[in-house]
Amino acid sequence: MINARVTVTLKNGVLDPQGKAIEGALGALGFEGIGQIRQGKVFDLQIETADKAKAEAEVKAMCEKLLANTVIENYTISLA
């Protein structure tokens, strides 16, 4: 079994209203010196195979088809 983590973030240049809201809220709570905040999402998956190359290919296909909107989002995959 292989554990995979997919991290999806908005591409640079894409507006991130949730990140802006978090940035404003942190300022209102007294946190200073916070730069640009970008919000994202994380998916943890268990792939039932011992073949890392196969697992990575499957997870990449999942990202391309469902987990990430590749027009506006980037993703990274890490396997363990």
Steps between C-alpha positions, in 0.01 A plus 500: 500500500629846409391822669465802275451865587374743238530872569292725277557877487382781278738605225678833538288778360169333585300702752464329839212662693517244780871568545427875514229441762741296712766769463252766620381286790855438621565875490183562700620247758820699547741294292738736322743457215289245314560511128288353228302194609399238244241242596514143371385146568664169589390147409644193676448174312596137550578318177486121520811415302869455571600656167590866562504589130151356454373679812644832384345460155160421651513796738607730216201380296272567799636853525459569131143365493354603837715618789640815335363749252818520296388821327535697826672259742839332538551175685788309653511130583711338770511125557605311812 
